[in-house]
């Protein structure tokens, strides 16, 4: 097993997750089996109770683990399936050590950070690195480990010490360190400054780790003199200083790293069994990136949510939209709308903001209402859904978005004026969305219905089921609430169909509306399984409808020109003439 540790310096949010994902991608393209671990130094057990403004979106894995959004990057880039133990936190480590101490496993010894906490970290990493993450169930060969935060943080000290010891335990030829640092370029002088990187590397080396590669984040390409200066003061060869300048798309980062000889360095440094041959996987990435840069047509989607001031709150949603837009050869224009701005109260208090929000909504080609919690902004979402239904604008509701679509239809078509979710109005006479049996309102973390679940289609005449082998698919449900099954007949009598349900028929998972170009709601979160070359079908359907291509797509028997059929010829970057018609992915209703 080979281990690659990615650390960061100077500032947080520098792009360690994308760089770790890109390193894994180029190694996987060489035929190696790659897994990934994210270490978060915070004391929380998992990310499930975080506000989206704290760390962005909470990503959900196959086994129901609520984890950091960087694990979403790993799954999307590497097309692998991780588990909750691939996200390691200080809270998890201390909890495991304390549990062992309570059981007497330490035989009465004083339990300390060194060696007990550091040993627990190393054991966890070595154990999890060997867990298969591909469908073939074969043990990985390389583990990419990202250490969150920045070097020097008090919280990360036990982890740095653990890896200082770890490099000797697994031997030098099986361990290397990538240090990601910032090279700022003040506008006053225009000169690239190396001092922050020098200080960061000095601190890292003082803690016992020497970087093998220094990846410099910068706005423009590194000048040779700057690279040589970093090499001289940071005790590395110039070839070990890698420039990671800003690029047009994150999908260009693996290509950027490979062009600077990163694969060759790893081959020599870690003695990797890599053949020197053209790599088909990276060819697809290059074609995808080139295609992204030359798109001309544009499709706009209004994202109506509560956390739109921080786009990382909807990271997977945005990626799923990007993947689908690229699949239909359109540029994506996301119009972020705070749902509270659509409400009548805003018209009274801030009329300019109200009219701007409605102008964005009305000018969009399609509307997406993602998941969320809490009553704030829900009425604004219902107004947006009402407008999409009446104006026949393509609409996708995810989780809470689907539940509010049910509420909107009940109020305005069934004429149940107080129809609502028991989350927002427990005394409603028409509770169209109710608590699930497993919901424990007294417990904040780990109470939702998470992970793999099966959805059964009840009809062959729905948009999402028009493809082979549609009878059942796996989904992930992330909610405390579900549509009241006792009221189902009232809705279906008016053309509002619950086309997908769980195995027991108790939970409504997929909705579709008659006489509408695309009005779809899903209780699960399909964005978590979207991939750059395999977009999520519900999102793909939204983009097709928004671009006016859905009907022709259905008439052709659900055939498209998918990005996963890009040319396998090395060096080709013009896939459009080479793409062949192919059946859409079997996972037309995808989730976990």
N, C-alpha and C positions, 0 to 999 in steps of 0.2 A: 504494500500500500504506500502510495506517495501522497504527501500532504503539502498543500500550498496555502500559506497563511497570508491573508490580505489585511493590512493595518492601514490606518489613516492618520494624517497629521495636519496641523495648522487650523483647520475648521472641520466641523461635521457637515454632512450632506454634500460631500465633495464628489460623490459618484462611485464609492467603493462597491456598491451593489451591482452597478452596471459593469464595472471593470471585472469583478469576480465572475459575473455571468458570462462575460465575453471571453475570459480566460478559459472557463469551462467549455464554452462553445468551440473555440478553435482546437482544444484538445480532443473533444468529442468528434470533431470533424476528421481527426486523424485516426479514428477507429478505436479510441480508448473509451472505457466506461467511466463516467464521471458522476460523482455525487457532490452535494454542497451542504454546508452547515453555516447557520448564521448565529453569532453570539451577540446577545444584547446585555450590556452590563447593568441594566436596571433591576430592581428588586422584585418587580411584578412577576408572578408566575407565568403569565402569558399576556398577550396584547388585547385580550377580549374585553377588558373594561376601559380601554383608553378612549378618550375623546379623539375624533378624527383630526382635531387641531394639534394634538400632541405629537403623534408619529405618523399621521396620514392614515390610510386605509388599514383595516384589519383583514389580512388575507386568511382564507379558510382552506384547509387541506382535506384530502380524501378521508382521513380518519377523524375529522372534526376539529383538529387543532386550530386554534385562533392565534395567528403568528404575525410577525413583522412583514411588511409589504415586500421586502427584498426577497423573501422566499417565492413570491409571485414572479419576480424577475428570473429566478433560477428555473422555475418550472416552465416559464414561457420560452426562455432562450434555449434551455437544454432539452425541453420536452420530456421531463421526468416527473415522477410522482413521489413527493417527499412526505414525511410524517411529522407529527408534532415534536418528536425528539430531535429533528433537524434544526429546531430553534432552541437554543440554549440560553437561559437567563440566569442571572445571579440568584434570583428567587428559587429557581429549580434546583440549582446546585446546593444552596444552603438547606433547602427543604429535604433533599435526599440525605445530606450529611447528618442533619439533626434527627431524622427518622432512624438512621443507623445507630446514632448515639443513644437514642431512647431504647432501642432494642438490645443495647449492650454489645454491639459489634466491635467496638473499640476497646473492649476489655478493661474499662476503667481508666484509660489513658486520657490525658488532657487533649481535647479536640481543638486544633488550631488551624489558622489559614494555611500555614505551611507546616506539615505536609498534607493535611487531610483535605482541605478545600482544593488545593492545586492537584492532588492525586485524583480527586473526584472529577475534576475538569478533564484531565488527560484520559481517564478511563471512559468517560462519557463519549469523548471524541473518537477514541479508538473503536469503541463498540458500535457507534452510529455510522461510522465511515464504511463499515462492512455490510450495512443493510442494503439489499438490492433496491434500486429505484426505477429500473426499466421493466417492461412487461416480460422480458425473458427470465427474470429472477436471478440473474447472474451477479455475483459480488462485484462492486466497483473496483477500479484500479487506482483512481485518483480522487482525493477529497479536497475540494476548495473550501477553505474556512474563512469567513469574513468576521473580523472583530469590530463590532460597532463602536461608535464614539471616536475620540482622538487619543493618541498616545500622550500620556501624562495625566489623564483623568484619574481621580482617586478610584472611581468605580471599576476601572478596567485593570487596575494593578494586579489583582490575583490572577487574571487571565494571562497577562504578559509574563508573569513569573511562571505560570504553568507551562507556557510555550517555551520559555527559556530552558526549562528542564526537559521538555518534550523533544526538543531538537537533538538532544544527546540520547534520549531513550530510543528514538526510532532511527538514529544515525543520520549523518549529514546528507548522504546521497538520497534520502527519502523525505527530506524536509527543506522547503525554501520559503522565503518571506518576500512578499511584494509590499512595498510601502507607497501609498498614494499620498501625494503632497500637492500643495497649491503653489504655483508660481504666478504671483500677481503682477499686473502691468499697469501701474498708476497712470492715469490719463495726463497728469501734469508733465511727466517726463517721457512716457511711452517706453520706458526701459523695463525689461523683465527682471524681477528681483528674486534672487536665490536665497536670501537670508532666512526667510521662514522655513524653507526646505532644509537648509543646513541645521537650523536649531532643532527641527523636528527629528531629523535623523540622528543628531547628537544625543537627544533625549532617549530615543529608541535604543541606540547602542549602549547608552549608560545603563539601561535596564536589562541588557544581556542579549538583545537580538540585533543582528546585522542584516540589513536589507540586501537581497540578491538582485532585485529589480526596483528601481525608483521610478514610479509612474507619475509624471508631472502634469497636473491639470492646469491648462492655460487657455487663454482666449485665442491666441494665435500660435503658430508653430514655433517650437523652441529654436532659438538661434544657436549655431554651433559653439560660439563662445560661451553661451549660458550653459549648454550641456557639458562642456569641458570643465567649467567652473564647479558645477554640481558634482561631477566625477571626482575632481581633485579634493574637494572639501568633505565629500561624503564617503570616500574610500571605496569607490566602485569604478569599473571601466566605463568609458563613454558609451559603449554598446549596451550597458546595463541601465542607462538613463533613457526612459521611454517617454515620448511626447504624446500626451492625450489631449489634443486641442479640441476646441468646440467643433462639432460636425453637424451636418444638416439633419441627421437622424441617428438615434442611438444604435440602430442596426448596422451602422458603419463602424462602430467601435471594434468589433472582432476583426474586421478587415484592417483597421488602422494598426492594431497590435500585431497582426500577422505580417504586415508589410515591413515592420521594424524588427523582424527576426525573433519574435518571442518564442515561436515554436522551436526553432533551432536551439535557442538558449535552454529551454526546458529539456529538450532531447539530450543535450550535453550535461546539464546540471543534475538532472534526476535520472539519467540513463534510461530514458523512455524507449519502448519498442515501437518507434514510429517509422513507417516507410516513407521514403521521399517520392510521393506520387501526387497527382492532382487530387484535390479534395472536393468531392461533389457537393458536400453540405455547404461549404463556404462559397462555392459557385452560386448556389441558390441564394445565399445571403447577399452576394454582390448584385445579382440580378434584381432582387427585391429592393435593395437600396437604390440602385440606378433607376428603377421604375418609379420609386417614390419621388425622386427628384424631378422627374420630367412629366408628372401628371399635370394636366391642364384643367379638366373639368372639376367643379367643386360641388360638394354636398354639405349643407349646413344642418346641424342637429342642435336643438335647444335642450340643454341639460338642466332640468328644473330640480334643484336640491336645496339642502340647508347649509351645506359646508362648502359652497362654491368659492369662497375667498381663498381656499387652500386646495389647489388642484390635486395634491397627493391624496386627499380624502377619497377621491374617486379614481385612484390609479388604475385598477383593473378594468373599470368601466371605460375609461379613456383608451386604454390599450385595445380592448375588444372593439371599440368603434374604429380605431386606427386600422386594426387588422382587416376589418370588414370593408372599410373604405378603400384600402389598397387592393382588396380582392376584386372590387368592381371598377378599378382604375379611376378613382376620384380622390381629389384632395379633401381632407376633412376640415371643416370649420365648425368648432364647437362654440356655441353661444351659452355662456354660463349665466344662469338666472337664479337669484336667490328667491325661493318660492314665496317668502313673506312679502316680497316686493309686488306680487301680483294681487295682494289682498286689498279690500276696500279701505282698511285702516291706513295703509300707506298712501292711498290717494288723498286722504284728508291731511296727513302729516307731512308727506314728502311727495307731492304730485309729480315732480320731474322724474324721480326715481321710479314711480309707478308706471308712468307712460313709457319710459325707456325700457322697462322690463317687458311690457306688453308689446312694444315695437319689436324687440328681439324675438319674442315668442311667435308673433304673427309672421315674421319674415323668414322663419326657419323652414327647412324642407321636411323635417321630421322632429318628433318630440320624444324625449326619454325622461322618465321619472324613476330614479334609482331608489334603493332601499334607504332606511333611516329609522330613527327612533324619536319619540317625543312629539308633543302636540304642536310645537311651534312650526309654522309654515305649512301645516297640512291642508288648510283651507286654500292656500295659494296653489298647491299641487292639484287639488280637486278642480279649481278653476281652469288650470291648464289642461287637465284631462277632459273636462267638459268641452273646451274649445276644440281639442283634437277630435273628439267624437263628432261634434256637430259639423265641423268644417272638413271632416274626412281627411285630416292630416295623419300620416303614418305615425303610429304611437307604440311605444314599448314601455310597459310598467314592470319593474323588477321588485319583488318582495313587497315592501310597503307600497310601491307604485301600483302593483296589481291590486292590493287590498283597497287602496283609495279609488281605483277604477270601479271596483265593486260598489263602494259607497256612493260614488258619483252617479252610477247607473240607477241605483236604488232610489236616490233622491229625485232625480230628474226624469226618469222614465217610469219607474214603478210608483213614483209619487209618495215615497216614504220620507217625509221631510226631515225627520230626525235620524235617519239611517246613519250609523257610524260604527266604528270599532270600539269594543269595550276598553281598549287601551286609552282612548280619548274621552269616551262618554259611557261609563259603566251603567248608567241608568237609562240608556236609550231603549225606546219601545221596539226598535227594529235593529237589534245587534247583528249586523250582517257579517261582521268579523269578530271572532270570539277567542278567548284564551285556549291554548292547547292544554291537554291534560297534564303534560310534563312541566308546565310553566310554574315555577316557584317564585312569586313576586318578592319574597324576602331574601333571595339570594341573587347577587349581582353577576357573578362569574360562572360560566359553565352550565347555564340552565337552558340553553337553546337546543333545538333539534338540529344537530350538525352532522356532516359527513355523508356517506353514501346512502342514498335511498332510491327506491325504484318507482318510476312513474309509468302508469298504464294509460295509453290513448284509448278513448272510448268511441272514437269515430275515425273513419278513413278520409273524411271530407274536410279536414282542416289544413291550413297552410303549413303548419309545422310537421304534419304527419305524412305529407306527400313525398315519400321516398321509401325505398325498400326497407323491410324489417323494422317497421316503426313501432311494433306493439309495446315495447317497454324499453326504457332507458334509465340510466342512473342519474340522479340529481342531487344537489345539496340544498337543504332547506335551512334557512337561517332566520328564525323568527320565534317569537313567543305566541304568535297569533295565527289563525287560519280562518278561511271563509266558513260561515255557518252552513253545514251541509243540509240542514232542515229546510233552508230557503231556496235550495238549488232550482226547484221546478218553477218558481216565480220568475227567475231570471231567464231560464232557457225558453220559457213560453214567449219571451219578448226578443229572442234572437241573441241573447248573451249566453254563450255556451262554455261550459266547463269541460273542455275536450281532453284534459289530462288530469288523472287523479292518482292517489297513492294506491298501493296494493289492496288496502282494506276499504277503499272507497270513502274514507272519512275526511280526507284532506284534498281540497281542490288545488291542483298544481299549475294548470295552464288554462287560460281563458282566451277566447276569440269572439269577435263581434261580427254578426252578419252584416252584409251590405256596407262594408268598409274596406278600403284598399289594404290596410294593415293596422288592426287594433288588437294587440296581443299583450297579455300579461302572464308573467311566470312567477311562481312563489319562490323558486330557487334562484341561485345566482350563476347564470351560465358564463358570466365574464371570467370566472376563475379557471375555466378550462379553454379559453381562447388562446390560440397560438399564432405567431406571426405568419406561418404558412398554412394554418388551419383555423380559420376564424370561427367564432361561436355562431351557430345557425340562427338563434333568435336575433342577435345583433346584425348578422348578415342580412336577414330578412328585412330589418328596419332600414338598412342602408339601400338595399335593392328598391324597396318601396319609395323611399325618399328621393331616389334618383330616377324614379319612373321606369324601373327595369323589372319589377317583380312579375308582372303578368307575362312578359315575354319569356322570363326565366321559367315560370310554371308551364307555359305552353310548350317549351322545349323539353319537358320532362325532367325539370330540376337539373339541368346541365349548365355548367358554367366553364369558364377558363380559369382553373384554380392556380394559385401561385405555387402549390406543391408539385406542379408538373413542369417547373422550369427546366431548362436544358441542363443535362448532366455534363455537357462538354466544358472542360476547363477553359476559363478565360472569356466565355461568352457573357455578354452583358446586355444583349438585346433579345429578351425572351418573347416579345409579343408575337413575332412571326413563327415561333417554335411551339407555342402553347397549343395543346390539343384539347378538344372538348372532352370532358370527363364528368362522370357522375359525382354529385356532391357527396361529401363525407357521410358515412353511415350514421354519425352521431348528429342527427338533425335537431334533436332536442338534447342538448348536451348539458352536463353539469357533473357534479361529483357524487 
